[in-house]
Amino acid sequence: MKKIGLLLLLPVLLLAGCKNKKGQEVIEPAAPVAFQAPAVVSWAKNAVIYEVNIRQYTKEGTFNAFADHLPRLKELGVDILWLMPVQPISYKNRKGTLGSYYAVKDYQKVNPEFGTMKDFKDLVDKAHSMGFKVILDWVANHTGWDNWLIVEHGEWYTQVNDSIVAPVAEWTDVADLNYEQPGLRHYMIESMKYWVKNANIDGYRCDVASMVPTDFWEQARMALDSIKPVFMLAEAWEPELTAGAFDACYAWDLLHTMNDIAAGKKTAAALPAYFRKTDSLYAPRTILMNFLTNHDENSWNGTINERYGDLQKAFAVLTYTVPGMPLVYSGQEVGLNHRLEFFEKDEIKWVGNSPLTAFYTQLDKLKHENQALYAGIDAGKMNILNHTAPESVFAFTRTKGNNQLLVMLNLSRKTVQFKLDQPLTDSYADAFTGQAVKPVSPLTLKAGEYRVWVKK
């Protein structure tokens, strides 16, 4: 079966193209080249990533209309703009009226609903001029059913009884690609290179990355880095993907654990085991993307308000202060409390003067300025603190050099009084107000209350 493949770390074969007698492109393996894990781009270490849902972001649903929001996002303090897929959407087997972004009709064109290729390039240029990085959502595992590849290269698809199949039974709007085909690999890498070369994007968020062979991603990474250093985020958790092909992956287990704590299925006592596991699974270079919501969670599993209620700010602080890179989804910064339609137009209602905007702005500033909160190889050390209320409170420090933060989060819905095993003797300032704080024992936190203190 095509999904198994071999995990090739060393060597990796580069692919060279030529034509056969019929003028069809064939691929010949070139000399083996040892895959070297690239250094993560320096700008990722203290970055906040922001997911952009172009269709729902504005009434117009275009690149140009979204560009008007860039000054606001700059003030918010996010750094990396992750744009959901911008390619044309297939009509055949389409779900809903507008279809899924992830049913790609042509990998090297722009969805006309969003604008033109020039509009897209202008958006990237404007974002770059303001200091943002831009990464593009990439759907390598499957295409829409009227993608031109199905007609021209049906052999590049997974087939059962001579019929092309969907990757998952429920994904009826997409057709599964077969990465045992060298020609597919060559085409897909050339298409990824196209956007880096022609639009100067800064990397990719790769959809269902674990359903595509790891050695393909390694080939793609080498090809992309030959143009410019890129940032690669896998929608996956598998550690082998971040051994070199990807810089970052999804912190799925953290999301599920937080959901369970908020729902009363688990307690804060489940968190230390999660962080012990990630320490053992991932290389130091790996950046875990921490999130409360994204396009899938919002549309299919519920809003932040539905899942976290009055604990949402405490869990948001958690995603910013534990090791990794925090994600903000479109509308999260103004308290979006609506499950956005996935296959229809469903415009985000932007709320002016939301208190959450100031909250996320403060968190973004803290992430940028305190080296203890850096991610990946530059991350500050995390030390989980023992205390007398482990079922309710999660407490830890992050330390790098002379920078240290003390974080205490009441993730329960009751007021808790607790004592740390090691009394606090240092001087601290509140990370949000800058005011000096004098630790007392025992400490008291109300339901959903949090403390983030910076060591003086």
Secondary structure as a PSIPRED ss2 file (coil, helix, strand):
# PSIPRED VFORMAT (PSIPRED V4.0)

   1 M C   1.000  0.000  0.000
   2 K C   1.000  0.000  0.000
   3 K C   1.000  0.000  0.000
   4 I C   1.000  0.000  0.000
   5 G C   1.000  0.000  0.000
   6 L C   1.000  0.000  0.000
   7 L C   1.000  0.000  0.000
   8 L C   1.000  0.000  0.000
   9 L C   1.000  0.000  0.000
  10 L C   1.000  0.000  0.000
  11 P C   1.000  0.000  0.000
  12 V E   0.000  0.000  1.000
  13 L E   0.000  0.000  1.000
  14 L E   0.000  0.000  1.000
  15 L E   0.000  0.000  1.000
  16 A E   0.000  0.000  1.000
  17 G E   0.000  0.000  1.000
  18 C E   0.000  0.000  1.000
  19 K E   0.000  0.000  1.000
  20 N C   1.000  0.000  0.000
  21 K C   1.000  0.000  0.000
  22 K C   1.000  0.000  0.000
  23 G C   1.000  0.000  0.000
  24 Q C   1.000  0.000  0.000
  25 E E   0.000  0.000  1.000
  26 V E   0.000  0.000  1.000
  27 I E   0.000  0.000  1.000
  28 E E   0.000  0.000  1.000
  29 P E   0.000  0.000  1.000
  30 A E   0.000  0.000  1.000
  31 A E   0.000  0.000  1.000
  32 P E   0.000  0.000  1.000
  33 V E   0.000  0.000  1.000
  34 A C   1.000  0.000  0.000
  35 F C   1.000  0.000  0.000
  36 Q C   1.000  0.000  0.000
  37 A C   1.000  0.000  0.000
  38 P C   1.000  0.000  0.000
  39 A C   1.000  0.000  0.000
  40 V C   1.000  0.000  0.000
  41 V C   1.000  0.000  0.000
  42 S H   0.000  1.000  0.000
  43 W H   0.000  1.000  0.000
  44 A H   0.000  1.000  0.000
  45 K C   1.000  0.000  0.000
  46 N C   1.000  0.000  0.000
  47 A C   1.000  0.000  0.000
  48 V C   1.000  0.000  0.000
  49 I E   0.000  0.000  1.000
  50 Y E   0.000  0.000  1.000
  51 E E   0.000  0.000  1.000
  52 V E   0.000  0.000  1.000
  53 N C   1.000  0.000  0.000
  54 I H   0.000  1.000  0.000
  55 R H   0.000  1.000  0.000
  56 Q H   0.000  1.000  0.000
  57 Y H   0.000  1.000  0.000
  58 T C   1.000  0.000  0.000
  59 K C   1.000  0.000  0.000
  60 E C   1.000  0.000  0.000
  61 G C   1.000  0.000  0.000
  62 T C   1.000  0.000  0.000
  63 F H   0.000  1.000  0.000
  64 N H   0.000  1.000  0.000
  65 A H   0.000  1.000  0.000
  66 F H   0.000  1.000  0.000
  67 A H   0.000  1.000  0.000
  68 D C   1.000  0.000  0.000
  69 H C   1.000  0.000  0.000
  70 L H   0.000  1.000  0.000
  71 P H   0.000  1.000  0.000
  72 R H   0.000  1.000  0.000
  73 L H   0.000  1.000  0.000
  74 K H   0.000  1.000  0.000
  75 E H   0.000  1.000  0.000
  76 L H   0.000  1.000  0.000
  77 G C   1.000  0.000  0.000
  78 V C   1.000  0.000  0.000
  79 D C   1.000  0.000  0.000
  80 I E   0.000  0.000  1.000
  81 L E   0.000  0.000  1.000
  82 W E   0.000  0.000  1.000
  83 L E   0.000  0.000  1.000
  84 M C   1.000  0.000  0.000
  85 P C   1.000  0.000  0.000
  86 V C   1.000  0.000  0.000
  87 Q C   1.000  0.000  0.000
  88 P C   1.000  0.000  0.000
  89 I E   0.000  0.000  1.000
  90 S C   1.000  0.000  0.000
  91 Y C   1.000  0.000  0.000
  92 K C   1.000  0.000  0.000
  93 N C   1.000  0.000  0.000
  94 R C   1.000  0.000  0.000
  95 K C   1.000  0.000  0.000
  96 G C   1.000  0.000  0.000
  97 T C   1.000  0.000  0.000
  98 L C   1.000  0.000  0.000
  99 G C   1.000  0.000  0.000
 100 S C   1.000  0.000  0.000
 101 Y C   1.000  0.000  0.000
 102 Y C   1.000  0.000  0.000
 103 A C   1.000  0.000  0.000
 104 V E   0.000  0.000  1.000
 105 K C   1.000  0.000  0.000
 106 D C   1.000  0.000  0.000
 107 Y C   1.000  0.000  0.000
 108 Q C   1.000  0.000  0.000
 109 K C   1.000  0.000  0.000
 110 V C   1.000  0.000  0.000
 111 N C   1.000  0.000  0.000
 112 P C   1.000  0.000  0.000
 113 E C   1.000  0.000  0.000
 114 F C   1.000  0.000  0.000
 115 G C   1.000  0.000  0.000
 116 T C   1.000  0.000  0.000
 117 M H   0.000  1.000  0.000
 118 K H   0.000  1.000  0.000
 119 D H   0.000  1.000  0.000
 120 F H   0.000  1.000  0.000
 121 K H   0.000  1.000  0.000
 122 D H   0.000  1.000  0.000
 123 L H   0.000  1.000  0.000
 124 V H   0.000  1.000  0.000
 125 D H   0.000  1.000  0.000
 126 K H   0.000  1.000  0.000
 127 A H   0.000  1.000  0.000
 128 H H   0.000  1.000  0.000
 129 S H   0.000  1.000  0.000
 130 M C   1.000  0.000  0.000
 131 G C   1.000  0.000  0.000
 132 F C   1.000  0.000  0.000
 133 K E   0.000  0.000  1.000
 134 V E   0.000  0.000  1.000
 135 I E   0.000  0.000  1.000
 136 L E   0.000  0.000  1.000
 137 D E   0.000  0.000  1.000
 138 W E   0.000  0.000  1.000
 139 V C   1.000  0.000  0.000
 140 A C   1.000  0.000  0.000
 141 N C   1.000  0.000  0.000
 142 H E   0.000  0.000  1.000
 143 T E   0.000  0.000  1.000
 144 G E   0.000  0.000  1.000
 145 W C   1.000  0.000  0.000
 146 D C   1.000  0.000  0.000
 147 N C   1.000  0.000  0.000
 148 W H   0.000  1.000  0.000
 149 L H   0.000  1.000  0.000
 150 I H   0.000  1.000  0.000
 151 V H   0.000  1.000  0.000
 152 E H   0.000  1.000  0.000
 153 H C   1.000  0.000  0.000
 154 G H   0.000  1.000  0.000
 155 E H   0.000  1.000  0.000
 156 W H   0.000  1.000  0.000
 157 Y E   0.000  0.000  1.000
 158 T C   1.000  0.000  0.000
 159 Q E   0.000  0.000  1.000
 160 V E   0.000  0.000  1.000
 161 N C   1.000  0.000  0.000
 162 D C   1.000  0.000  0.000
 163 S E   0.000  0.000  1.000
 164 I E   0.000  0.000  1.000
 165 V C   1.000  0.000  0.000
 166 A C   1.000  0.000  0.000
 167 P C   1.000  0.000  0.000
 168 V C   1.000  0.000  0.000
 169 A C   1.000  0.000  0.000
 170 E C   1.000  0.000  0.000
 171 W C   1.000  0.000  0.000
 172 T C   1.000  0.000  0.000
 173 D C   1.000  0.000  0.000
 174 V E   0.000  0.000  1.000
 175 A E   0.000  0.000  1.000
 176 D E   0.000  0.000  1.000
 177 L E   0.000  0.000  1.000
 178 N C   1.000  0.000  0.000
 179 Y C   1.000  0.000  0.000
 180 E C   1.000  0.000  0.000
 181 Q C   1.000  0.000  0.000
 182 P H   0.000  1.000  0.000
 183 G H   0.000  1.000  0.000
 184 L H   0.000  1.000  0.000
 185 R H   0.000  1.000  0.000
 186 H H   0.000  1.000  0.000
 187 Y H   0.000  1.000  0.000
 188 M H   0.000  1.000  0.000
 189 I H   0.000  1.000  0.000
 190 E H   0.000  1.000  0.000
 191 S H   0.000  1.000  0.000
 192 M H   0.000  1.000  0.000
 193 K H   0.000  1.000  0.000
 194 Y H   0.000  1.000  0.000
 195 W H   0.000  1.000  0.000
 196 V H   0.000  1.000  0.000
 197 K H   0.000  1.000  0.000
 198 N H   0.000  1.000  0.000
 199 A H   0.000  1.000  0.000
 200 N C   1.000  0.000  0.000
 201 I C   1.000  0.000  0.000
 202 D C   1.000  0.000  0.000
 203 G E   0.000  0.000  1.000
 204 Y E   0.000  0.000  1.000
 205 R E   0.000  0.000  1.000
 206 C E   0.000  0.000  1.000
 207 D C   1.000  0.000  0.000
 208 V C   1.000  0.000  0.000
 209 A H   0.000  1.000  0.000
 210 S H   0.000  1.000  0.000
 211 M H   0.000  1.000  0.000
 212 V C   1.000  0.000  0.000
 213 P C   1.000  0.000  0.000
 214 T H   0.000  1.000  0.000
 215 D H   0.000  1.000  0.000
 216 F H   0.000  1.000  0.000
 217 W H   0.000  1.000  0.000
 218 E H   0.000  1.000  0.000
 219 Q H   0.000  1.000  0.000
 220 A H   0.000  1.000  0.000
 221 R H   0.000  1.000  0.000
 222 M H   0.000  1.000  0.000
 223 A H   0.000  1.000  0.000
 224 L H   0.000  1.000  0.000
 225 D H   0.000  1.000  0.000
 226 S C   1.000  0.000  0.000
 227 I C   1.000  0.000  0.000
 228 K C   1.000  0.000  0.000
 229 P C   1.000  0.000  0.000
 230 V C   1.000  0.000  0.000
 231 F E   0.000  0.000  1.000
 232 M E   0.000  0.000  1.000
 233 L E   0.000  0.000  1.000
 234 A E   0.000  0.000  1.000
 235 E C   1.000  0.000  0.000
 236 A C   1.000  0.000  0.000
 237 W C   1.000  0.000  0.000
 238 E C   1.000  0.000  0.000
 239 P H   0.000  1.000  0.000
 240 E H   0.000  1.000  0.000
 241 L H   0.000  1.000  0.000
 242 T H   0.000  1.000  0.000
 243 A H   0.000  1.000  0.000
 244 G C   1.000  0.000  0.000
 245 A C   1.000  0.000  0.000
 246 F C   1.000  0.000  0.000
 247 D C   1.000  0.000  0.000
 248 A E   0.000  0.000  1.000
 249 C E   0.000  0.000  1.000
 250 Y E   0.000  0.000  1.000
 251 A C   1.000  0.000  0.000
 252 W H   0.000  1.000  0.000
 253 D H   0.000  1.000  0.000
 254 L H   0.000  1.000  0.000
 255 L H   0.000  1.000  0.000
 256 H H   0.000  1.000  0.000
 257 T H   0.000  1.000  0.000
 258 M H   0.000  1.000  0.000
 259 N H   0.000  1.000  0.000
 260 D H   0.000  1.000  0.000
 261 I H   0.000  1.000  0.000
 262 A H   0.000  1.000  0.000
 263 A C   1.000  0.000  0.000
 264 G C   1.000  0.000  0.000
 265 K C   1.000  0.000  0.000
 266 K C   1.000  0.000  0.000
 267 T C   1.000  0.000  0.000
 268 A H   0.000  1.000  0.000
 269 A H   0.000  1.000  0.000
 270 A H   0.000  1.000  0.000
 271 L H   0.000  1.000  0.000
 272 P H   0.000  1.000  0.000
 273 A H   0.000  1.000  0.000
 274 Y H   0.000  1.000  0.000
 275 F H   0.000  1.000  0.000
 276 R H   0.000  1.000  0.000
 277 K H   0.000  1.000  0.000
 278 T H   0.000  1.000  0.000
 279 D H   0.000  1.000  0.000
 280 S H   0.000  1.000  0.000
 281 L H   0.000  1.000  0.000
 282 Y C   1.000  0.000  0.000
 283 A C   1.000  0.000  0.000
 284 P C   1.000  0.000  0.000
 285 R C   1.000  0.000  0.000
 286 T C   1.000  0.000  0.000
 287 I E   0.000  0.000  1.000
 288 L E   0.000  0.000  1.000
 289 M E   0.000  0.000  1.000
 290 N E   0.000  0.000  1.000
 291 F C   1.000  0.000  0.000
 292 L C   1.000  0.000  0.000
 293 T C   1.000  0.000  0.000
 294 N C   1.000  0.000  0.000
 295 H H   0.000  1.000  0.000
 296 D H   0.000  1.000  0.000
 297 E H   0.000  1.000  0.000
 298 N H   0.000  1.000  0.000
 299 S H   0.000  1.000  0.000
 300 W H   0.000  1.000  0.000
 301 N H   0.000  1.000  0.000
 302 G C   1.000  0.000  0.000
 303 T C   1.000  0.000  0.000
 304 I H   0.000  1.000  0.000
 305 N H   0.000  1.000  0.000
 306 E H   0.000  1.000  0.000
 307 R H   0.000  1.000  0.000
 308 Y H   0.000  1.000  0.000
 309 G H   0.000  1.000  0.000
 310 D H   0.000  1.000  0.000
 311 L H   0.000  1.000  0.000
 312 Q H   0.000  1.000  0.000
 313 K H   0.000  1.000  0.000
 314 A H   0.000  1.000  0.000
 315 F H   0.000  1.000  0.000
 316 A H   0.000  1.000  0.000
 317 V H   0.000  1.000  0.000
 318 L H   0.000  1.000  0.000
 319 T H   0.000  1.000  0.000
 320 Y H   0.000  1.000  0.000
 321 T H   0.000  1.000  0.000
 322 V C   1.000  0.000  0.000
 323 P C   1.000  0.000  0.000
 324 G C   1.000  0.000  0.000
 325 M E   0.000  0.000  1.000
 326 P E   0.000  0.000  1.000
 327 L E   0.000  0.000  1.000
 328 V E   0.000  0.000  1.000
 329 Y E   0.000  0.000  1.000
 330 S C   1.000  0.000  0.000
 331 G C   1.000  0.000  0.000
 332 Q H   0.000  1.000  0.000
 333 E H   0.000  1.000  0.000
 334 V H   0.000  1.000  0.000
 335 G C   1.000  0.000  0.000
 336 L C   1.000  0.000  0.000
 337 N C   1.000  0.000  0.000
 338 H C   1.000  0.000  0.000
 339 R C   1.000  0.000  0.000
 340 L C   1.000  0.000  0.000
 341 E C   1.000  0.000  0.000
 342 F C   1.000  0.000  0.000
 343 F C   1.000  0.000  0.000
 344 E C   1.000  0.000  0.000
 345 K C   1.000  0.000  0.000
 346 D C   1.000  0.000  0.000
 347 E C   1.000  0.000  0.000
 348 I C   1.000  0.000  0.000
 349 K C   1.000  0.000  0.000
 350 W C   1.000  0.000  0.000
 351 V C   1.000  0.000  0.000
 352 G C   1.000  0.000  0.000
 353 N C   1.000  0.000  0.000
 354 S C   1.000  0.000  0.000
 355 P H   0.000  1.000  0.000
 356 L H   0.000  1.000  0.000
 357 T H   0.000  1.000  0.000
 358 A H   0.000  1.000  0.000
 359 F H   0.000  1.000  0.000
 360 Y H   0.000  1.000  0.000
 361 T H   0.000  1.000  0.000
 362 Q H   0.000  1.000  0.000
 363 L H   0.000  1.000  0.000
 364 D H   0.000  1.000  0.000
 365 K H   0.000  1.000  0.000
 366 L H   0.000  1.000  0.000
 367 K H   0.000  1.000  0.000
 368 H H   0.000  1.000  0.000
 369 E H   0.000  1.000  0.000
 370 N C   1.000  0.000  0.000
 371 Q H   0.000  1.000  0.000
 372 A H   0.000  1.000  0.000
 373 L H   0.000  1.000  0.000
 374 Y C   1.000  0.000  0.000
 375 A C   1.000  0.000  0.000
 376 G H   0.000  1.000  0.000
 377 I H   0.000  1.000  0.000
 378 D H   0.000  1.000  0.000
 379 A C   1.000  0.000  0.000
 380 G C   1.000  0.000  0.000
 381 K E   0.000  0.000  1.000
 382 M E   0.000  0.000  1.000
 383 N E   0.000  0.000  1.000
 384 I E   0.000  0.000  1.000
 385 L C   1.000  0.000  0.000
 386 N C   1.000  0.000  0.000
 387 H E   0.000  0.000  1.000
 388 T C   1.000  0.000  0.000
 389 A C   1.000  0.000  0.000
 390 P C   1.000  0.000  0.000
 391 E C   1.000  0.000  0.000
 392 S C   1.000  0.000  0.000
 393 V E   0.000  0.000  1.000
 394 F E   0.000  0.000  1.000
 395 A E   0.000  0.000  1.000
 396 F E   0.000  0.000  1.000
 397 T E   0.000  0.000  1.000
 398 R E   0.000  0.000  1.000
 399 T E   0.000  0.000  1.000
 400 K E   0.000  0.000  1.000
 401 G C   1.000  0.000  0.000
 402 N C   1.000  0.000  0.000
 403 N E   0.000  0.000  1.000
 404 Q E   0.000  0.000  1.000
 405 L E   0.000  0.000  1.000
 406 L E   0.000  0.000  1.000
 407 V E   0.000  0.000  1.000
 408 M E   0.000  0.000  1.000
 409 L E   0.000  0.000  1.000
 410 N E   0.000  0.000  1.000
 411 L C   1.000  0.000  0.000
 412 S C   1.000  0.000  0.000
 413 R C   1.000  0.000  0.000
 414 K C   1.000  0.000  0.000
 415 T C   1.000  0.000  0.000
 416 V E   0.000  0.000  1.000
 417 Q E   0.000  0.000  1.000
 418 F E   0.000  0.000  1.000
 419 K C   1.000  0.000  0.000
 420 L E   0.000  0.000  1.000
 421 D C   1.000  0.000  0.000
 422 Q C   1.000  0.000  0.000
 423 P C   1.000  0.000  0.000
 424 L C   1.000  0.000  0.000
 425 T C   1.000  0.000  0.000
 426 D C   1.000  0.000  0.000
 427 S C   1.000  0.000  0.000
 428 Y E   0.000  0.000  1.000
 429 A E   0.000  0.000  1.000
 430 D E   0.000  0.000  1.000
 431 A C   1.000  0.000  0.000
 432 F C   1.000  0.000  0.000
 433 T C   1.000  0.000  0.000
 434 G C   1.000  0.000  0.000
 435 Q C   1.000  0.000  0.000
 436 A E   0.000  0.000  1.000
 437 V E   0.000  0.000  1.000
 438 K C   1.000  0.000  0.000
 439 P C   1.000  0.000  0.000
 440 V C   1.000  0.000  0.000
 441 S C   1.000  0.000  0.000
 442 P C   1.000  0.000  0.000
 443 L E   0.000  0.000  1.000
 444 T E   0.000  0.000  1.000
 445 L E   0.000  0.000  1.000
 446 K C   1.000  0.000  0.000
 447 A C   1.000  0.000  0.000
 448 G C   1.000  0.000  0.000
 449 E C   1.000  0.000  0.000
 450 Y E   0.000  0.000  1.000
 451 R E   0.000  0.000  1.000
 452 V E   0.000  0.000  1.000
 453 W E   0.000  0.000  1.000
 454 V E   0.000  0.000  1.000
 455 K E   0.000  0.000  1.000
 456 K C   1.000  0.000  0.000
